[in-house]
């Protein structure tokens, strides 16, 4: 397919009778249902005076209706603006106004916390669950919604067929969506994503993940307002004629495992936290038992045990798994080493909103330890370092995935773009075969007492491997390193360790760890936290909330 819209048009026409979208334990839609709903929304836009290039915001939980509204918007030629439903009301007001949205799709539970007076430029607000109007400031919009079935019947008096589905092919440089970042640095910028960016990412997914077939099930767990989930958990399966299941409730471990058992997905997209939690709580404690330690050292017995553990993990993911793609952050080293040892089919990719989102990937059979793959098709990468193999430097990328810039923010755009190249802000090395290794964020790097570069992520990974640690961050305080640690209270309770004893245990652990670290990167102080760190939707810790003010 030569354009993004052509992929969607082809799928709807080809898989007309097949199931496309399901709200888990709820309603299901065939591809033909999507086509009818999309066409009705196109009529609504047309008769309400919405033009190509107008902005339409979407703010709600993942659902079939959210997906339909998004598809209708981008195939019409309007600019979709996904907004995370977890955002506070004042942030939603700001983003709706900043992008100059004409329409907002949302849920009643979100709208009741918003103030209509704070979003005066909206022509209307559309309820996501049935596309009825919550608010209309336009007679044309009110009449168009009231007459929608009549308008559809007039346009298609006989019947609505696959041949009636015609989505215009938009130019590659045209703006398709504005995706506001919600990163760990604490500010939102509107990333301008073009139809060409979407097509290039989708084409890579279609080429690079060939085992997804028509009718295959896919569980959508990540927020669709984030590019990672939108591209790989919605647009890829739709392009392949697959069937997407949305977890409309909070994706608790029980709900996720129930969905896997029902859907039996071949492909799972996730963030490190979920995989690490499963392995560290279900597998590692079992391997730590004295008998298991002995058996794992016995030739042939260890292979059979590893095979059984691998099968158990595959069964937990539905029994049909071909690959798990992990993104958003690096995987814990111990967990990665173990999963590689048992030949578990996982790979770690790398992307960012500004690349819609793909930058690097390799299938699990080719992936290398601690790497996040090779630079994807139609993209180039270079590392600003005298020795990119051994000395980390900032990664610069260019190519068809790179954004048009930040919306209404020329300074921010010019700060990262230079001669067609974009600075990712990530410190990386790259081996002679082109495999990329992330060392950390340049903005997170701490300068040591004698000018040494300290990458807090590397120390945090070591801390996270210590007993009773759930997660941690390392910050600088008056020239010394401080570790903020959130303990694993579930394991502590199971092992009968009182909360009052955890701090001494952590200090003892850190004392042992310091013996392995260079003097300039040793931890001087431990501070315990008994609440989980605040996170972005892709489960990265919002580091800026915990930094000491300079």
ZAVO-761341 format. One record per atom (N, C-alpha, C, O): residue in one letter; y negated, x negated, z negated. Coordinates in pm, whole numbers, plus 50000, padded with zeros to 5 digits. Layout:
# residues N
AYXZ...
***
This chain:
# residues 550
X501194991650000X500005000050000X498754991250000X498674981449926X497784994750084X496614986250100X495464989750006X494544981849989X495505001749944X494445005449850X495075011649725X496225015949725X494275011849619X494735017649494X495055032449508X496105037049464X494145040049570X494345054549584X495575057849668X496225068049646X495885049049764X497055051349850X498345051249768X499275058849797X498395042749666X499585042449579X499775056049511X500885061349510X498705061649456X498805074449386X499135085649484X499955094349455X498485085549599X498755095849701X500205095349746X500865105749757X500715083249772X502085081649818X503085086749715X504055093449750X502855083549587X503785087649482X503845102849469X504925108749461X502665109149467X502625123749452X503355130549568X504115139949548X503105125649688X503755131649806X505265129149808X506045138149841X505665116949773X507075112849787X507945118549676X509095122349700X507415119149553X508225123249437X507815137149387X507885140049268X507385145449478X506815158849453X507565166949349X506945173049261X508895167249357X509705175649268X510155168449140X510735174649051X509885155449132X510385147649018X509435148648897X508245151348912X510005146448778X509185146348657X508315133748655X508775122848687X507055135548615X506105124448614X505595121248473X505595109648432X505165131548399X504525129448269X505125138948166X505325150748194X505395133748047X505895141947937X505205137847807X505125126047775X504725147747733X504305145347595X505565146147511X506195156747504X505955135047448X507255134347381X507445146147285X506605148747199X508565153147303X508855165547229X507845176647261X507595185447179X507275175947382X506285186047423X506415189447570X507505189547625X505275192247632X505245196947770X505565185747869X505305174047842X506125189547986X506415180048094X505775184948224X505625197048246X505405175348310X504815178748440X505525171048550X505845159248536X505775178148663X506275171548783X505105165248857X503945167948827X505415156748956X504355150749036X503535161549106X502325160049123X504165172349147X503425183149214X502445190049116X501385194649157X502835190648987X501925196348887X500675187748873X499565192748861X500885174448873X499745165248867X498825167848986X497605168848972X499435168949106X498655170949229X497795183549219X496625183249256X498375194549171X497615207149160X496475205749059X495345209849087X496765199848944X495735198348842X494615189148891X493435192048869X494985178248957X493995168949010X493105175949113X491885174349112X493725183649201X492955190749304X491975200749241X490845202049287X492415207749137X491525217249069X490345210049002X489215214949004X490625198448944X489525190748883X488575185448989X487365184648966X489105181649106X488235177649217X487305189149255X486115187049280X487845201249261X487025213049293X485975215649185X484835219249214X486385213549059X485445215148947X484285205348963X483115209148951X484615192648989X483585182449006X482645186149122X481415185849109X483255189749234X482475192649356X481505204249333X480325203249367X481995215149276X481165227049260X480215226049140X479275233849129X480475216449049X479555214248936X478485204048972X477595201248892X478565198449094X477545188949138X477805174549096X476905166249103X479045171549052X479405157649019X479595149949148X480315154449238X478945138449159X478995130649283X479835118049265X480085113549153X480255112449378X480935099449376X479995089349311X478825088449348X480515081749215X479685071949145X479145076949012X478645068948932X479235090148986X478865095248854X479905090848751X481065088848784X479475089448626X480395084948521X480985096848446X480285106448413X482285095948419X482995106248343X483765099248231X484645091048258X483425102348106X484045095747990X485275103447944X485325115647953X486265096147894X487485102047839X487705096347699X487815084247683X487775105047600X487985100547463X488985109647394X488645120747353X490225104947383X491275112947320X492545104947307X492665094047363X493495110447233X494795103847219X495525103847354X495245112047441X496475094647368X497315094547488X497975108147507X498505113947412X497955113147630X498635125747661X498725127247811X498065120047886X499555136647856X499665139547999X498325144048054X497945140248165X497595152247978X496315157448024X495275146248038X494455146448130X495315136447947X494425124747958X494715117748091X493795114248165X496005115548119X496395108648243X495915116248366X495415110148461X496065129548365X495635137848478X494115136648497X493645135148610X493365137448386X491905136548395X491465123048452X490525122248531X492155112448410X491835099048461X492105098248611X491265093548688X493295102648653X493675102048795X492715110248879X492295105948986X492355122248829X491425130748903X490075123948922X489455125049027X489635116848820X488325110448823X488285098848923X487375098049006X489285089848915X489255078049002X489595081449148X489135074649239X490415091949171X490725095649309X489575103549372X489475104349495X488715109449291X487535116649341X486435106849383X485655109649473X486405095349317X485345085649344X484315084949233X483355077249242X484515092949127X483675091549008X484165079348929X485265074348953X483345074848836X483685062748759X484195067048622X483465073048544X485455063848594X486085067448466X485595057848358X485465045748380X485335063448239X484925055148125X485825058548005X485475067247925X486975051847992X487855054447877X487205049347748X486685038147744X487235057647643X486685053847513X487775055847408X488385066547401X488015045747327X489075046547227X488785057547126X487685058347070X489785066047103X489555077447013X489385072946867X488925080646784X489775060346835X489595055446698X488145051646668X487795049646552X487305050746771X485915046946747X485215057246658X485525069146662X484275052546579X483455061346494X482505069346583X482225065646697X481995080546527X481145089746603X479915082746661X479555085046777X479255074246581X478025067946631X478315058446746X477485056646836X479505052346744X479905043446854X480175051546980X479795047547090X480855063046965X481125071747081X479815076747141X479645076547262X478875081147055X477555085247103X476925074147187X476435076447298X476945062047132X476315050547198X476955047847335X476245045847433X478295047847341X478975044547467X478765055447573X478565052347690X478825068047531X478585079247625X477175078047684X476985080247803X476205074647599X474825073147647X474655060447730X473975060547832X475275049447685X475115036647753X475625037247896X475025031447987X476755044147917X477335044948051X476725056248134X477025057548253X475875064348072X475195075648139X476195085848192X476085090548306X477175089248108X478215098748150X477635112648174X476765117248100X478145119348279X477765133248308X478705142848237X478295153348189X480005139048231X481005147448165X481745139148061X481855126948072X482255146047958X483105139747857X484345148247837X484245160147807X485515142247855X486775148547815X487085144347673X487025132447642X487415153847585X487765149947449X488575160947382X488805171647439X489005158247258X489765167847178X488835174747078X487785169347043X489225186447033X488435193646932X488225185146807X487145185046748X489285178046765X489215170346640X488195159046650X487635155046548X487955153846770X486945143346790X485565149746805X484585145046746X485505160346885X484225166846912X483565172146785X482335171846772X484365177046690X483765182846569X483015172546486X482195176046401X483295159546511X482575148946439X481385143446518X480645134846469X481205148446640X480105143746724X478925153246714X479075164846676X477755148146747X476515156046742X476025158146885X475605148546949X476055170646935X475605173247073X474195168047100X473885163947212X473345168146998X471975163447015X471895148447042X470885143447093X472975141147008X472995126647027X473515122747165X473485111047202X473995132547243X474505129747379X473835139547476X474505147547542X472525138747484X471735148647558X471935147947709X471675157747780X472385136547760X472535135047905X473825141147959X473995142148081X474725145147871X475975151447917X475675165047979X474945173147922X476265167348096X476175180648158X477185190048092X476925201948076X478335184348052X479345192647988X480405184547917X480565172547939X481145191547829X482255185547755X483495194047784X483475206247768X484575187347827X485795194147869X486905191547767X487135180047729X487565202147724X488655201047627X489885195247697X490315200347801X490445184547641X491555177547708X492825185947717X493545185047817X493135194047616X494455200347617X494595211547720X495715214847760X493455217547766X493595228147868X492455227947971X492375236948055X491595217947966X490485216248059X489485227948055X488775230448153X489445235047942X488415245147924X487125238147880X487155226447843X486005245247883X484735239347847X484445240847698X484485251847644X484165229647633X483695230047494X482185232147494X481635239147409X481505225847592X480055226547602X479665226147749X480205218147826X478725234647788X478185234047923X476675235447918X476145244647856X475995226047983X474535226647994X474115229148138X472975226548177X475075234148217X474825236348359X475475249448404X476665251748381X474685257748468X475215270448520X476265267748627X477255274948639X476015257148707X476965253648814X478325249948754X479365253948806X478305242048644X479565238248579X480265250548520X481475252148537X479505259048451X480085271148390X480735279948496X481855284648478X480025282148606X480555290748714X481755284348782X482735291148815X481695271248804X482805264248869X484065265348785X485155267648838X483935263748652X485115264748565X485655278948562X486865280948560X484755288848561X485145302848556X485885306948683X486805315148679X485465301248797X486015305248928X487045295248981X487375295649100X487565286348895X488385275248944X489625279949019X489915274949128X490355289548964X491565294549032X491215301449163X491935300249263X490095308549163X489635315249286X489275304849393X489645306449509X488575294249352X488195283649447X489435276849505X489485273749624X490425274449419X491665268149463X492395277249562X492875272649666X492465290349531X493135299949620X492465301149755X493135302949857X491125300249757X490405301049885X490665288849972X490795289850094X490755277149906X490965264849983X492395263850034X492645258550142X493345269049954X494765268449992X495365282549985X496115285549893X495035291150083X495455305250077X496965307150093X497515316850041X497615298150162X499075299450182X499805292950063X500325299849975X499825279750063X500415272349951X499885258149953X499335253450053X500065251449842X499575237849826X500765228449846X501725228949769X500725220049949X501875211849988X501565196949971X500415193249950X502605188349979X502365173949971X501355169050076X500595159750050X501355175250194X500445170950301X498985173750266X498085167750324X498755182850171X497385185950129X496795175350035X495595175250009X497665166549986X497195156049893X496645144449974X497395136650033X495315143449977X494645132650051X493585126749959X492565133049930X493825114449913X492875107649826X492135097149908X492775088449967X490815097749913X490055088149994X490295073749952X490455070749834X490315064850051X490495050550023X489125044449994X488305042850085X488895040949869X487605035249830X487565020249859X488595013549854X486395015249889X486245000949918X486594992649794X486384996949681X487114980749820X487584972149709X486464968949610X486714967649491X485244967649660X484134963649571X483524975549496X482684973449408X483924987849529X483384999649459X483865000249315X485004996649284X482985004949228X483305006049086X484245017749061X483975028949105X485365015148989X486345025548958X486265029948813X486375041748782X486065020348724X485935023948583X485135013548506X485015002048547X484595018048395X483925009148300X484765009548173X484925020048111X485304998048135X486174997348018X485474989447909X485234977447924X485154996047799X484434989147691X485424981047607X486424986347559X485114968347592X485984959547512X485914963847366X484934969647321X486964960747293X486974963547148X487594951547079X488474952846994X487094939947117X487754927547078X487554923346935X486864929946857X488184912146902X488164907046765X486834900246731X486644895846618X485904899546828X484614893046801X483554903146759X482454899246719X483844916246767X483004926046701X481924932846781X481034938946722X481954932146915X480944939246992X481604944847118X482594939447168X481034955847169X481584962247287X480694959347408X479484961147403X481324954847516X480624953047643X481354961147749X482584961947749X480604967347839X481204975647942X481674967348060X480854962748141X482974965348070X483534957248179X483644965948305X484284976448304X482994961348413X483004968948539X484224965148622X484324954048676X485164974548633X486414972548705X486334979748840X485994991648845X486634972748947X486554978549081X487914983949127X488944981449065X487874991549237X489134996249297X489974984449343X491204985049339X489304973749389X490034961749429X490734955049312X491864950249325X490064954749195X490694949349073X491944957249039X492994951449010X491844970649042X492984979249009X494124977149108X495284975949068X493784976649237X494834974949339X495554961549320X496784961049326X494804950749298X495414937549286X496364936849166X497454931349177X495944942449053X496804942848934X498044951348959X499164947348926X497834963049018X498964972149043X499944965949142X501154967049125X499414959449246X500284953149345X501134942149280X502314940749311X500534934349189X501304923949121X502414930149036X503544925249036X502094940948964X503114947448880X504254952848966X505424951548930X503924958949078X504954964449168X505834953149221X507064954549226X505214941949260X505984930549312X506754923249202X507894919149222X506124921749086X506664913048982X507644919648888X508364912748815X507694933148888X508644940348801X509464949548891X509274961748890X510364943648970X511044951349076X512134960949028X512634969049105X512514959948899X513664967948853X513274982148811X514154989848772X511984985748817X511584999548787X511815008048911X511295004949019X512595018748896X512945027349009X512475041648986X512165045348873X512415049749094X512055063849078X512955070648974X514175069048976X512345078348886X513115085648785X513335078148656X513725084248556X513085064948654X513245057348530X512245062148426X511125066148458X512675061648298X511785065748189X510985053948136X511465042648134X509765056748092X508875046548035X508185052447914X507615063347922X508225045547801X507555050247680X506165043847673X506045031647671X505135052247669X503755047347661X503325047047515X503125057647455X503175035047459X502815033447318X501395028347298X500755031447198X500905020347394X499585014347380X498495024147422X498765033047502X497275022647370X496215032147406X495855031147554X495655020247606X495775042747621X495405042947762X493945039047784X493545035847896X493155039347678X491755034947689X491655019747692X490565014147703X492815012947682X492864998347689X493544994647821X494535000947859X493044984547891X493534981348025X495024977948030X495694981248127X495534971447927X496944967347922X497864979647932X498764980148016X497624989547845X498425001647847X498185009747972X499135015048031X496935010848016X496595018848134X497305013548258X497875021348335X497265000348278X497854994648400X499374994748398X500004999148494X499974989648288X501424987248292X502244999048241X503415000548279X501655007348155X502425018648102X502125031948171X502835041748150X501075032448253X500785044848327X500775042548477X501545048848549X499905033748525X499735032448670X500955026448738X501345030848846X501585016248676X502795010448736X503915020748748X504425022748859X504325027648639X505415037348655X505075048648753X505955053148826X503835053148755X503475063648851X503595058548995X504055065749084X503175046149017X503275040349152X504725039049198X505005039349318X505645037549101X507075036049135X507855049249129X509065049349149X507165060449102X507865073249095X508665074948967X509625082748963X508275067648862X508985068348735X508405079648648X507515086948692X508915080848526X508605092148438X508055086548307X508755079548234X506785089648276X506095084148160X506155093948043X505815105748058X506585088947927X506595096847803X505485091747711X505405079847683X504635100947666X503535097247577X503895100347432X504355111347401X503665090647344X503835093047201X502505098647150X501605091147113X502385111847150X501095118047117X500765116946969X499615118546929X501805114146887X501555112046743X501355097146716X501515088846805X500985094046592X500875079846553X502245073346574X503245078246522X502305062246651X503605056346683X504225048746566X504225036446563X504765056146469X505465050046356X506795044446406X507275048646511X507405035046332X508695029546375X509755040446401X510535039346496X509775050846318X510775061446336X510555068846469X511505071346542X509305072146497X508975079246622X509285070546743X509835075246843X508945057646734X509185048446845X510685047146874X511105048046989X511485045046769X512925043346788X513565056246840X514505055746920X513075067646796X513565080546846X513275081746995X514115086347073X512065077547035X511685078147177X512555068747261X513005072547369X512795056547212X513635047047285X515045052747304X515635051347412X515585058947199X516935064547207X517015075747311X518025077247379X515945083447323X515915094647419X515655089847562X516345093847655X514655081247577X514185077347710X515045066247771X515215065647893X515595057547687X516395045947730X515635037747836X516115036247948X514455032347800X513625025447900X514195012047944X514855005047866X513935008448070X514274995148119X513204985048081X513484973248059X511964989848074X510824981148047X510064986447926X509794998447916X509734977347834X508914981047717X507724971547712X507874959347723X506544977447694X505304969747681X504864970847536X504764981847482X504604959447473X504264960247331X503384948347291X503054939747372X503004948247164X502234937147107X503154929647009X504144935346964X502844917046976X503754908946893X504124915346760X505264914046715X503184922146698X503404927346563X504654935946552X505394934946454X504894944346652X506044953546647X507364945646653X508274948146575X507454936146747X508674928046762X508894919546638X510014918646586X507824913146590X507934904346473X508404912146351X509214907246272X507894924246335X508264932646220X509764935646223X510444934746121X510274939246341X511694942646354X512564930646322X513524931646245X512234919046381X513064907046363X512964901746219X513974898146159X511734901346164X511544895546030X512104904345918X512494899345813X512144917545943X512644926445836X514104930245855X514804932545756X514584931045979X515954935746005X516954924346027X518114925445988X516484913546091X517424903046132X517384890846039X518424886445991X516194885346015X516104873045936X516724874245796X517424865045754X516484885345722X517114886445590X518644885845596X519284880245507X519214891645702X520674891445719X521154877045746X522184872845693X520404869645828X520794855845860X520594846345743X521144835345742X519814850745644X519514842345529X520604842645422X520584834845327X521564851745438X522634852845339X523564840645349X523814835745459X524064835745235X524864823345235X526034823445335X526224813745408X526804834445339X527944835045429X527504834045575X528124826945655X526424841045609X525934840745747X525464826745784X525674822245897X524824819845689X524364806245717X525544797145753X525444788745842X526664798945682X527864790945709X528444794645845X528734785945927X528604807945869X529214812645994X528404808646116X528974805846222X527054808346102X526214804946217X526334790246255X525834786046360X526994782246169X527194768146202X528594765346256X528894754146296X529454775746258X530824773946306X530854776146457X530444786646505X531334766246535X531394767746680X532144780446720X533114784346655X531694786746826X532254799146884X531954811346796X531604821946847X532074809846663X531744821146574X530254824246586X529844835846593X529424813446587X527974815546597X527604822846726X526704831246727X528294819546836X528004826046965X528344840946959X527604849247012X529464844146895X529874858346885X528884866046797X528524877446828X528434859746687X527464866346599X526134868446672X525524879146662X525694858246746X524444859546821X524554870646925X523604878246947X525734871646988X525954882147088X525874896047024X525314905347082X526444897346903X526404910246833X524974913846791X524554925346801X524234903746745X522834906146705X522014910446827X521204919746820X522244903546940X521534906947064X521834921347105X520934928947141X523124925047099X523514938747137X522864948947043X522414959647086X522834945646913X522234954746816X520754957146845X520264968346835X520044946246882X518624947646915X518444955747043X517564964347050X519274952947144X519184960447270X519464975247247X518794983747306X520434978347163X520744992347132X519564999247063X519275010947089X518884991746975X517724997446905X516615001247002X515825010346976X516554994147114X515544997147216X516065006747324X515455007947430X517165013447297X517645023747388X518875019947468X519475028547532X519265007047464X520515002947529X520435000547678X521434996847740X519255002547739X519135001147885X518084990647923X517654989848038X517684982847824X516524973947839X516784962447935X517814955647928X515824960348027X515874948848116X514864938148074X515094926148091X513734942748017X512734932847975X511694939347883X511314950847901X511254931447783X510094935047701X508974925447739X509164913347743X507794930947766X506614922547791X505714923547669X505314934447628X505414912047611X504564911347492X503204905847534X503124895647602X502144912547493X500794908047527X499854910347411X500244916147309X498634905847427X497614908047324X497434896347230X496344894247176X498494888547209X498444876747120X499744869047137X500694873947198X499764856847083X500984848747090X502034853846993X501714860446894X503284850647021X504394854846937X504654844346829X504534832346854X505014848946710X505384840046600X506454830146647X507444834046710X506254817246616X507124806646670X508574808446629X509474807146712X508834811546500X510214813146454X510894824946523X512064824246561X510134835846538X510684847746605X510994844546750X512054848246801X510074837546818X510284834046958X511504824946974X512324827047063X511634814946886X512774805746893X514084813146877X515044810646949X514124822346780X515344830046757X515694838846876X516844839246920X514704846046929X514954855047042X515434847347165X516274852147241X514884835347185X515354827147297X516794822447274X517584821747368X517114819347150X518454814647118X519514825047151X520614821647195X519194837947129X520184848447155X520014854447296X520634864547329X519174847947379X518924852447517X518424866947524X518864874747609X517524870147434X516954883647435X515914884447548X515104875247562X515924895247627X515074895847748X513614899347718X513194910747737X512854889647672X511434891947646X510614881247716X511094870247744X509374884747744X508444874947799X507074877647739X506774888947699X506254867347735X504894868647682X503914866847797X503934856647865X503064876847818X502044876047923X500674873547863X500514873147741X499704871947951X498334869347905X497364876547997X497464875948119X496414883447936X495414890448015X494194893447932X494134890347813X493224899547996X491984903547928X491364915048006X491564916348127X490604923247936X489964934848000X489224930548125X489244937548226X488554918948119X487724914148231X488544911048357X487964908948464X489864910848346X490724908448463X491644920448490X492584919348569X491384931348429X491974944548456X493494946148453X493994953748536X494294939748368X493984929048273X494694915948303X494544906548225X495464914848411X496444903948423X495844890548462X495044889548556X496244880148388X495874866348419X497124857948442X497204850548540X498114859048351X499314850648362X500554858648322X500494867348235X501684855348386X502954862348359X504084854448425X503884848048528X505254855148365X506484850448429X507614859148375X507624862248256X508584863148459X509714870948409X510504863048306X510444850848302X511254870148222X511854863648106X512834852548144X513004842948069X513484853948260X514454843548302X513764830348332X514384819748325X512454830848366X511724818648404X510784813748294X510324802348298X510494822248197X509494819148096X509864806648014X511034803847992X508844799247970X509054787147891X508554789247748X507604796747726X509194782647650X508794784447510X507304782147488X506734772447538X506684791147414X505264790647375X504294792747491X503084792347473X504824795147612X503964797247727X503714812247748X504444820647697X502664815247825X502434829347862X502504830948013X501884839948070X503274822148077X503554823748220X502614815948310X501834807548265X502704819048439X501864812548541X500754822048585X500864834248568X499694816648641X498594824848692X499144834448798X499914830448885X498734847048789X499304857348877X498764856349019X497824848849046X499384863949111X499004863849252X497524867649270X496964875349192X496934862049373X495524864549410X494534859849304X493384864049302X495004851049216X494154845249111X494344830049107X495404824849141X493304823049064X493364808649040X492914805948897X492124813548840X493424795248840X492984791248706X492764776248701X493514768548761X491744772148629X491534757648606X491114755748461X490474764448401X491474744348406X491164741348265X490124730348259X490274719648318X489064733148186X487944723848175X488314712948073X487904713447957X489094703248120X489604692648033X489904680248117X490334681448232X489674668248061X490014656048137X491524654348155X491964647148245X492304660848070X493764659948077X494354673748044X494794675947931X494364683148142X494764697048115X496194698548062X496514708748000X497054688648086X498424689648037X498484687347886X499284693647817X497634678447835X497734674547693X496514678247608X496644680447488X495344678947669X494104681447593X493594695447625X493254698347740X493524704247524X493074717947551X491634718347602X490784710447562X491404727747692X490054730147742X489914744947774X490894752347776X488684749147801X488474763347832X489094766847966X488994759348063X489744778447970X490364783448093X489324791248173X488694800448121X489144787448299X488294794748394X489194800948500X490164794748544X488874813148540X489694819848642X488794825848750X487624828848726X489364827548869X488674835048974X489724841649062X490884837549066X489284851949134X490224859049221X490004874049217X489014878949162X490964881249276X490774895649297X490874904049170X490494915749171X491374898349062X491464906048936X490164905448855X489974913548764X489284896248887X488104893848803X487064904948821X486744908948933X486554909648708X485584920648704X484344918048789X484094906848835X483584928848809X482304927948878X481214922548785X480224916948831X481414924148654X480444919748555X480394929648440X481184939048435X479454927448348X479274936648235X478164946648270X477094942848318X478444959348245X477534970048283X476214969148207X476184968748084X475124968848285X473764968248226X473604956548128X472894957748028X474284945448157X474194933848067X474254920948150X475274914048154X473134918148216X473064906548305X473264893448231X473934884448280X472684892548111X472784880048034X474234876947999X474694865648013X474964887247952X476384885247914X477204881448037X478114873248028X476874887548153X477604884348276X477364869848316X478304862548346X476094865848314X475764852048354X476304841648257X476524830048293X476534845948132X477074836548031X478514832748059X478974822048017X479254841448130X480674838448155X480994835548301X482064830348332X480064839048394X480334837148537X479554825148592X478374823348563X480234817148673X479574805648735X480274802248867X481464798848868X479544803248977X480064799949110X481374807349141X482294801649199X481444819949100X482634827949128X483744826549025X484714834149028X483624816948934X484624814848829X484184822048702X482984823148675X485134826948623X484834833348496X485454825348381X486624821548386X484654822948278X485124815848159X485814825848067X485184835248019X487114823948042X487864833247956X487524831547808X487714840747728X487014819647771X486754816847629X487984812447554X487914809647434X489134811647623X490374807347558X490624792647586X490434787847698X491074785447483X491404771347496X492874770147532X493744775447462X493154763147641X494524762847695X494894748847742X494044740247763X496204746947758X496734735947836X497604741947946X497984753647938X497914733948048X498764738848157X499694727548200X499224716548230X501004730148202X501924719448238X501934717048389X501274724148465X502684707048431X502664702848572X503224713548665X502994712948786X503974723248610X504504734148692X503634746548689X504014756948744X502474745548625X501544756748625X501744766848514X501124777448517X502594763748415X502774773048301X501624771048202X501254759848168X501074782248157X499874782348073X500254783447926X501184790747891X499534776247841X499764776447696X498424778847627X497494770947643X498324789647552X497084792947481X497044785547347X497984786447268X495964778347323X495814771247196X494964779147097X495154778046975X494024786947147X493164794847058X491884798847128X491624794747241X491084806947060X489774810747112X488764799847083X488744794346973X487944796647181X486904786547161X485974790547047X485514782146969X485694803747038X484784808446934X485414807646795X484694807546695X486744806946788X487424806046658X487584791546612X487834789046494X487444782046706X487694768046673X486774763346560X485584766246560X487354756046466X486604750746352X486484735546369X487454728846402X485294730546347X485084716046359X485404709446226X484834712846123X486344699846229X486764692846107X485704683346055X484684681346121X485914677545935X484904668945870X484504656845953X483374651945940X485394651946038X485054640246120X485054643946269X485314635546355X484754656746297X484654661246436X485974665446498X486054667346619X487024666846415X488314671046470X488264686046508X487604694046442X488984689546616X489094703646655X490254710146580X491404705946594X489934720246501X490974727446424X491134741346484X490174748946493X492354744446526X492634757646584X493274766346476X494444764446445X492514775846418X493054783646306X494334791246341X495194793346255X494454795446469X495654802946508X496934794846487X497984800446453X496844781546508X498034773146491X498444772446344X499634772546312X497454771646256X497754771246111X498274784846065X499214785745986X497644795446116X498064809046078X499524811646114X500244818346040X499944806346228X501334808446268X502294802046167X503354807546137X501914790546115X502744783846013X502734791845882X503764793445817X501544796845845X501454804845721X502284817545734X502964821445639X502234823945851X502954836545872X504474834745866X505204844445851X504934822245878X506374819445867X506814817345723X508014816345695X505854816645630X506194814445490X506774827145428X506474838245473X507594825645324X508184837445258X507104846945206X506064842645155X507354859745220X506504870645165X505164872245235X504324879945189X504934865245347X503664866645417X503814876845530X504724875745613X502924886645533X502914896245643X501984891345754X502384890745870X500754887845718X499814882345815X498714874745743X498544876145622X497964866545818X496944858145756X495864854545856X496074855445977X494714850545805X493724843845889X493154832045811X493084832345688X492754821845884X492174809745825X490704809345864X490364810345982X489834807745764X488404807145789X487824794645725X488474787945645X486564791645762X485874780145703X484934784945594X484214794845612X484934778145481X484044781545371X483484768545311X484194761145244X482194766145338X481534753845288X482284741145328X482484732145246X482674740645454X483324728645506X484794727345471X485424717345508X485354737345400X486784736945366X487494749045424X486874759145454X488804747945439X489594758745498X490134767945389X490664763445288X489984780845413X490464791045320X491434800145395X491164804345507X492564803145332X493554812245391X493474825945325X493614827145203X493234836145406X493284849945358X494664855345392X495044855645509X495414859545291X496824863245312X497074877645269X496724881645158X497684885245359X498164898745327X499684897545309X500394895345406X500194899045185X501624896945162X502474908545214X501974919645234X503754905945233X504694916445272X505184923245145X506144918945082X504494933745109X504764940544981X506124947544981X506744949044875X506594951745098X507914958345106X509024948645064X509894952044985X508974936445120X510004926445087X509874922144941X510884920444871X508624920544894X508414916644754X509014926944660X509644923444560X508824939644690X509374950444607X510904950044608X511534951344503X511484948244728X512954947844740X513544936244659X514624937344602X512814925144656X513324913344585X512874912744439X513124902844369X512214923444394X511834924444253X510734915044211X510654911244094X509864911244306X508754902044273X507514910344242X507084918444324X506964908544125X505784916144083X504564911544161X504464899844198X503644920644185X502414917344258X501664906144188X501084897444253X501684906344054X500974896043977X501544882044000X500864872043977X502794881344043X503434868144067X503234863144210X503494851544240X502764872044298X502654868344439X501634857144463X501854848344546X500524857544390X499484847644412X499974833544380X499694824144454X500724831944269X501274818844234X502274814344341X502294802644381X503114823844388X504094820844492X503384815944619X503814806144680X502304822644658X501574818844779X500934805144765X500954797144858X500354802444648X499734789344626X500774778244632X500514767544686X501964780944576X503054771044582X503464768744728X503684757444771X503574779844804X503964778844946X502944770445024X503304761845104X501664773244998X500604766145071X500604751345034X500324742745118X500904748144907X500994734044865X502054726644945X501844715344988X503194733144965X504274727245046X503834725945192X504094715745257X503174736445243X502734736145383X501724724845406X501764718145508X500824722945311X499794712545326X500374698645347X499754690145411X501584696345294X502244683345311X502604680945458X502754669545501X502734691945535X503084690645678X501844689945767X501944686545885X500674693245709X499464694045791X498624681345778X498654674845673X497874677645884X496954666245873X495914669145764X495624680745735X495374658745704X494454660345592X493264669245628X492804677145545X492754668045753X491554675545790X491814690445811X490874698345816X493124694645823X493404708945846X494204715145731X494874725345749X494144708945614X494864714545498X494064726045434X492834726145436X494804735445379X494194747145316X493724743545175X494504738845092X492424745945149X491864742645017X491944754344920X491964752444799X491984766444974X491944778144886X492724789644949X492724791545070X493394797444861X494124809344905X493454821744845X493174822144725X493204831644928X492654844144877X493604855444920X493854857345039X494134862844823X495084873644850X494344886444887X493274889444833X494934893944979X494444907345015X495604917145000X496744913945035X495314928844950X496394938544932X496204950845020X496804961344998X495354949045121X495204959045227X495334951945360X494884940545375X495954958645457X496134952745589X494764949445650X493794956645627X494704938545728X493474934945798X493124945845900X494014951945960X491834948145919X491404957546024X491704951446159X491524939446180X492174960146252X492624954946381X492014962446498X491534973746485X492064955846614X491694962346740X492904970446785X493984969046728X492744979046887X493884986946935X495064978646984X496204983346983X494804966347028X495954958047070X496484949646954X497224940046973X496064953546830X496604948046705X496184933646679X496884926346608X495044929546734X494464916646696X493564919046575X492864929146567X493584909746481X492724911046362X491254909646403X490894900846481X490414918446349X488964917546375X488394906246289X487894908546179X488484894246341X488184882246263X486744882246210X486484877446100X485814887646289X484414887046250X484144893946117X483164890846049X485004903446080X484804910545953X485084901845831X484664904945720X485794890745854X486254882645741X485654868645739X485954860745649X484794865445837X484184852145840X483094851445732X482424861345702X482934839745676X481844837545581X480534836345659X480494829945764X479474842545609X478194841245676X477664827045655X477744821445546X477114821645762X476644807645758X475304806845685X474744796045671
***
